[in-house]
């Protein structure tokens, strides 16, 4: 009899009718601090990477000089005769000294000259230096002592070829970048 009674010690009664096993509870996460620390580290790394990329983009746009490339506009760009043209400036997004730009002249897709000023201009009419061309260029400044290009200042080009399409590009030497020019289209065709 003793052996039969031992069988009842491990006896479990059957569950009542309609009873269902409760869903298992997820284990309690005892590592919540580690998860939060990992999330914080990931966010910090992403912020550092984005800041680095933004910094590199800003330095890239400014040519590494610490200044930004200005944007500008043309008031008009037009041929005056079959051998001359007038390039009239509009406004710039920041002060630009006349000696900080180079005028690159392209004729029928080929660069035919680059014009620049050396030092500050203190005259209302200054001949521009050039290399690679026989074309003459003069810078006219309505306020020569201001040392900035203002709306209405202009450049006259002489000794151009008749019947030729020219395009003008403005290069900003402090940032080593081309200035984006809006307004009048930066090209003209000499009659002839």
Short mmCIF file of the C-alpha atoms (twelve columns), coordinates in Angstrom:
data_MODEL
# 
_entry.id   MODEL 
# 
loop_
_atom_site.group_PDB 
_atom_site.id 
_atom_site.type_symbol 
_atom_site.label_atom_id 
_atom_site.label_alt_id 
_atom_site.label_comp_id 
_atom_site.label_asym_id 
_atom_site.label_seq_id 
_atom_site.Cartn_x 
_atom_site.Cartn_y 
_atom_site.Cartn_z 
_atom_site.pdbx_PDB_model_num 
ATOM 1   C CA . UNK A 1   0.000   0.000   0.000   1 
ATOM 2   C CA . UNK A 2   2.815   2.346   0.708   1 
ATOM 3   C CA . UNK A 3   3.894   2.214   -2.888  1 
ATOM 4   C CA . UNK A 4   0.463   3.226   -4.179  1 
ATOM 5   C CA . UNK A 5   0.245   6.217   -1.949  1 
ATOM 6   C CA . UNK A 6   3.568   7.561   -3.342  1 
ATOM 7   C CA . UNK A 7   1.987   7.782   -6.766  1 
ATOM 8   C CA . UNK A 8   -0.500  10.344  -5.495  1 
ATOM 9   C CA . UNK A 9   2.221   12.719  -4.277  1 
ATOM 10  C CA . UNK A 10  3.010   13.864  -7.829  1 
ATOM 11  C CA . UNK A 11  -0.604  13.889  -8.927  1 
ATOM 12  C CA . UNK A 12  -1.852  17.050  -10.581 1 
ATOM 13  C CA . UNK A 13  -5.572  17.382  -11.071 1 
ATOM 14  C CA . UNK A 14  -6.722  18.142  -14.622 1 
ATOM 15  C CA . UNK A 15  -7.560  21.803  -15.352 1 
ATOM 16  C CA . UNK A 16  -11.209 22.803  -15.071 1 
ATOM 17  C CA . UNK A 17  -13.228 22.870  -18.321 1 
ATOM 18  C CA . UNK A 18  -12.701 26.063  -20.453 1 
ATOM 19  C CA . UNK A 19  -9.419  26.890  -18.730 1 
ATOM 20  C CA . UNK A 20  -6.637  28.149  -21.034 1 
ATOM 21  C CA . UNK A 21  -2.957  28.369  -20.432 1 
ATOM 22  C CA . UNK A 22  -2.018  32.071  -19.886 1 
ATOM 23  C CA . UNK A 23  0.365   33.501  -22.526 1 
ATOM 24  C CA . UNK A 24  3.969   33.388  -21.454 1 
ATOM 25  C CA . UNK A 25  5.255   36.628  -19.965 1 
ATOM 26  C CA . UNK A 26  8.300   38.138  -21.680 1 
ATOM 27  C CA . UNK A 27  11.329  37.951  -19.483 1 
ATOM 28  C CA . UNK A 28  12.073  41.115  -17.586 1 
ATOM 29  C CA . UNK A 29  14.903  43.051  -19.243 1 
ATOM 30  C CA . UNK A 30  17.517  43.639  -16.640 1 
ATOM 31  C CA . UNK A 31  19.832  45.306  -19.222 1 
ATOM 32  C CA . UNK A 32  17.716  48.418  -19.994 1 
ATOM 33  C CA . UNK A 33  20.622  50.673  -18.982 1 
ATOM 34  C CA . UNK A 34  22.890  49.013  -21.550 1 
ATOM 35  C CA . UNK A 35  20.282  49.468  -24.302 1 
ATOM 36  C CA . UNK A 36  19.880  53.173  -23.455 1 
ATOM 37  C CA . UNK A 37  23.661  53.643  -23.436 1 
ATOM 38  C CA . UNK A 38  23.953  52.012  -26.894 1 
ATOM 39  C CA . UNK A 39  21.179  54.261  -28.294 1 
ATOM 40  C CA . UNK A 40  22.893  57.380  -26.883 1 
ATOM 41  C CA . UNK A 41  26.250  56.359  -28.391 1 
ATOM 42  C CA . UNK A 42  24.651  55.740  -31.812 1 
ATOM 43  C CA . UNK A 43  22.907  59.148  -31.740 1 
ATOM 44  C CA . UNK A 44  26.154  60.913  -30.773 1 
ATOM 45  C CA . UNK A 45  28.073  59.158  -33.569 1 
ATOM 46  C CA . UNK A 46  25.404  60.126  -36.133 1 
ATOM 47  C CA . UNK A 47  25.495  63.771  -34.975 1 
ATOM 48  C CA . UNK A 48  29.303  63.860  -35.215 1 
ATOM 49  C CA . UNK A 49  29.259  62.336  -38.705 1 
ATOM 50  C CA . UNK A 50  26.609  64.811  -39.919 1 
ATOM 51  C CA . UNK A 51  28.497  67.748  -38.402 1 
ATOM 52  C CA . UNK A 52  31.691  66.598  -40.107 1 
ATOM 53  C CA . UNK A 53  29.952  66.282  -43.482 1 
ATOM 54  C CA . UNK A 54  28.360  69.722  -43.104 1 
ATOM 55  C CA . UNK A 55  31.696  71.260  -42.128 1 
ATOM 56  C CA . UNK A 56  33.371  69.650  -45.156 1 
ATOM 57  C CA . UNK A 57  30.627  70.977  -47.432 1 
ATOM 58  C CA . UNK A 58  30.973  74.522  -46.075 1 
ATOM 59  C CA . UNK A 59  34.759  74.447  -46.472 1 
ATOM 60  C CA . UNK A 60  34.294  73.005  -49.964 1 
ATOM 61  C CA . UNK A 61  31.934  75.811  -51.005 1 
ATOM 62  C CA . UNK A 62  34.245  78.435  -49.613 1 
ATOM 63  C CA . UNK A 63  37.344  76.933  -51.206 1 
ATOM 64  C CA . UNK A 64  38.907  76.455  -47.782 1 
ATOM 65  C CA . UNK A 65  39.488  80.162  -47.247 1 
ATOM 66  C CA . UNK A 66  36.967  80.611  -44.468 1 
ATOM 67  C CA . UNK A 67  34.868  82.972  -46.622 1 
ATOM 68  C CA . UNK A 68  31.961  81.997  -48.788 1 
ATOM 69  C CA . UNK A 69  31.663  82.448  -52.518 1 
ATOM 70  C CA . UNK A 70  29.283  85.312  -53.268 1 
ATOM 71  C CA . UNK A 71  26.409  85.144  -55.700 1 
ATOM 72  C CA . UNK A 72  25.996  87.968  -58.161 1 
ATOM 73  C CA . UNK A 73  23.902  89.313  -60.982 1 
ATOM 74  C CA . UNK A 74  24.288  91.020  -64.310 1 
ATOM 75  C CA . UNK A 75  22.356  94.148  -65.084 1 
ATOM 76  C CA . UNK A 76  23.195  93.701  -68.784 1 
ATOM 77  C CA . UNK A 77  25.672  91.879  -70.986 1 
ATOM 78  C CA . UNK A 78  25.547  93.140  -74.571 1 
ATOM 79  C CA . UNK A 79  27.582  93.904  -77.652 1 
ATOM 80  C CA . UNK A 80  28.102  97.625  -78.249 1 
ATOM 81  C CA . UNK A 81  29.504  97.210  -81.774 1 
ATOM 82  C CA . UNK A 82  30.947  94.446  -83.909 1 
ATOM 83  C CA . UNK A 83  34.202  94.631  -81.875 1 
ATOM 84  C CA . UNK A 84  33.117  95.755  -78.397 1 
ATOM 85  C CA . UNK A 85  30.807  94.743  -75.544 1 
ATOM 86  C CA . UNK A 86  29.718  96.116  -72.202 1 
ATOM 87  C CA . UNK A 87  29.286  93.895  -69.109 1 
ATOM 88  C CA . UNK A 88  27.256  95.768  -66.467 1 
ATOM 89  C CA . UNK A 89  27.119  94.386  -62.935 1 
ATOM 90  C CA . UNK A 90  23.979  94.097  -60.847 1 
ATOM 91  C CA . UNK A 91  24.258  93.322  -57.143 1 
ATOM 92  C CA . UNK A 92  26.293  90.788  -55.187 1 
ATOM 93  C CA . UNK A 93  25.270  88.896  -52.061 1 
ATOM 94  C CA . UNK A 94  28.309  90.283  -50.228 1 
ATOM 95  C CA . UNK A 95  30.980  92.899  -50.843 1 
ATOM 96  C CA . UNK A 96  33.326  91.895  -53.658 1 
ATOM 97  C CA . UNK A 97  36.487  93.861  -54.385 1 
ATOM 98  C CA . UNK A 98  37.245  94.375  -58.088 1 
ATOM 99  C CA . UNK A 99  40.674  92.782  -57.512 1 
ATOM 100 C CA . UNK A 100 38.974  89.624  -56.147 1 
ATOM 101 C CA . UNK A 101 37.509  88.594  -59.498 1 
ATOM 102 C CA . UNK A 102 38.754  87.378  -62.834 1 
ATOM 103 C CA . UNK A 103 36.690  87.736  -65.988 1 
ATOM 104 C CA . UNK A 104 37.027  84.648  -68.169 1 
ATOM 105 C CA . UNK A 105 35.971  85.274  -71.760 1 
ATOM 106 C CA . UNK A 106 34.947  82.307  -73.899 1 
ATOM 107 C CA . UNK A 107 34.428  82.598  -77.675 1 
ATOM 108 C CA . UNK A 108 32.595  79.831  -79.491 1 
ATOM 109 C CA . UNK A 109 33.361  77.396  -76.660 1 
ATOM 110 C CA . UNK A 110 37.073  78.228  -76.246 1 
ATOM 111 C CA . UNK A 111 38.647  80.476  -73.601 1 
ATOM 112 C CA . UNK A 112 40.131  83.499  -75.378 1 
ATOM 113 C CA . UNK A 113 41.228  85.544  -72.382 1 
ATOM 114 C CA . UNK A 114 41.236  86.111  -68.638 1 
ATOM 115 C CA . UNK A 115 41.109  89.660  -67.249 1 
ATOM 116 C CA . UNK A 116 41.910  90.841  -63.726 1 
ATOM 117 C CA . UNK A 117 42.828  93.906  -61.698 1 
ATOM 118 C CA . UNK A 118 45.935  94.095  -59.552 1 
ATOM 119 C CA . UNK A 119 45.379  95.834  -56.205 1 
ATOM 120 C CA . UNK A 120 42.738  98.389  -55.329 1 
ATOM 121 C CA . UNK A 121 41.322  100.699 -57.978 1 
ATOM 122 C CA . UNK A 122 41.296  104.437 -57.256 1 
ATOM 123 C CA . UNK A 123 40.223  105.556 -60.695 1 
ATOM 124 C CA . UNK A 124 36.860  105.511 -62.361 1 
ATOM 125 C CA . UNK A 125 38.478  103.815 -65.392 1 
ATOM 126 C CA . UNK A 126 41.171  101.163 -64.965 1 
ATOM 127 C CA . UNK A 127 42.725  98.988  -67.640 1 
ATOM 128 C CA . UNK A 128 42.520  95.339  -66.690 1 
ATOM 129 C CA . UNK A 129 45.541  93.069  -66.995 1 
ATOM 130 C CA . UNK A 130 45.141  89.933  -69.049 1 
ATOM 131 C CA . UNK A 131 46.867  86.857  -70.255 1 
ATOM 132 C CA . UNK A 132 46.258  84.844  -73.359 1 
ATOM 133 C CA . UNK A 133 44.553  87.522  -75.452 1 
ATOM 134 C CA . UNK A 134 44.872  90.659  -77.528 1 
ATOM 135 C CA . UNK A 135 41.438  91.829  -76.349 1 
ATOM 136 C CA . UNK A 136 41.447  94.963  -74.175 1 
ATOM 137 C CA . UNK A 137 39.303  95.283  -71.049 1 
ATOM 138 C CA . UNK A 138 38.592  98.357  -68.909 1 
ATOM 139 C CA . UNK A 139 36.837  98.386  -65.546 1 
ATOM 140 C CA . UNK A 140 34.595  101.413 -64.873 1 
ATOM 141 C CA . UNK A 141 33.839  102.071 -61.195 1 
ATOM 142 C CA . UNK A 142 31.319  104.690 -60.061 1 
ATOM 143 C CA . UNK A 143 32.856  104.698 -56.568 1 
ATOM 144 C CA . UNK A 144 36.544  103.834 -57.021 1 
ATOM 145 C CA . UNK A 145 37.416  104.530 -53.372 1 
ATOM 146 C CA . UNK A 146 34.796  102.086 -52.098 1 
ATOM 147 C CA . UNK A 147 36.843  99.084  -53.297 1 
ATOM 148 C CA . UNK A 148 33.681  97.065  -54.023 1 
ATOM 149 C CA . UNK A 149 31.822  96.192  -57.188 1 
ATOM 150 C CA . UNK A 150 28.517  98.054  -57.112 1 
ATOM 151 C CA . UNK A 151 25.422  97.843  -59.283 1 
ATOM 152 C CA . UNK A 152 26.099  99.838  -62.439 1 
ATOM 153 C CA . UNK A 153 29.887  99.311  -62.467 1 
ATOM 154 C CA . UNK A 154 30.866  97.785  -65.783 1 
ATOM 155 C CA . UNK A 155 33.597  96.313  -67.936 1 
ATOM 156 C CA . UNK A 156 34.191  97.327  -71.548 1 
ATOM 157 C CA . UNK A 157 35.727  94.765  -73.879 1 
ATOM 158 C CA . UNK A 158 37.400  95.965  -77.081 1 
ATOM 159 C CA . UNK A 159 39.029  94.282  -80.095 1 
ATOM 160 C CA . UNK A 160 36.504  91.442  -80.201 1 
ATOM 161 C CA . UNK A 161 35.876  89.464  -83.372 1 
ATOM 162 C CA . UNK A 162 32.774  90.401  -85.383 1 
ATOM 163 C CA . UNK A 163 30.035  87.786  -85.678 1 
ATOM 164 C CA . UNK A 164 31.257  85.778  -82.692 1 
ATOM 165 C CA . UNK A 165 29.360  84.359  -79.737 1 
ATOM 166 C CA . UNK A 166 31.018  85.197  -76.382 1 
ATOM 167 C CA . UNK A 167 30.262  83.900  -72.923 1 
ATOM 168 C CA . UNK A 168 31.459  85.544  -69.686 1 
ATOM 169 C CA . UNK A 169 32.377  83.651  -66.500 1 
ATOM 170 C CA . UNK A 170 33.229  85.430  -63.228 1 
ATOM 171 C CA . UNK A 171 35.808  83.693  -61.040 1 
ATOM 172 C CA . UNK A 172 36.186  84.609  -57.334 1 
ATOM 173 C CA . UNK A 173 39.895  84.291  -56.489 1 
ATOM 174 C CA . UNK A 174 39.642  84.344  -52.624 1 
ATOM 175 C CA . UNK A 175 37.490  81.199  -52.657 1 
ATOM 176 C CA . UNK A 176 38.854  79.721  -55.896 1 
ATOM 177 C CA . UNK A 177 35.278  79.260  -57.174 1 
ATOM 178 C CA . UNK A 178 33.087  80.468  -60.015 1 
ATOM 179 C CA . UNK A 179 30.484  83.054  -59.008 1 
ATOM 180 C CA . UNK A 180 26.934  82.107  -59.895 1 
ATOM 181 C CA . UNK A 181 25.525  85.066  -61.836 1 
ATOM 182 C CA . UNK A 182 21.807  85.669  -62.373 1 
ATOM 183 C CA . UNK A 183 19.963  88.420  -64.192 1 
ATOM 184 C CA . UNK A 184 20.858  89.125  -67.795 1 
ATOM 185 C CA . UNK A 185 22.294  86.129  -69.593 1 
ATOM 186 C CA . UNK A 186 26.120  86.122  -69.426 1 
ATOM 187 C CA . UNK A 187 26.581  85.815  -73.159 1 
ATOM 188 C CA . UNK A 188 26.378  87.983  -76.277 1 
ATOM 189 C CA . UNK A 189 27.069  87.862  -80.009 1 
ATOM 190 C CA . UNK A 190 28.931  90.622  -81.794 1 
ATOM 191 C CA . UNK A 191 27.256  91.741  -85.021 1 
ATOM 192 C CA . UNK A 192 28.999  91.184  -88.298 1 
# 
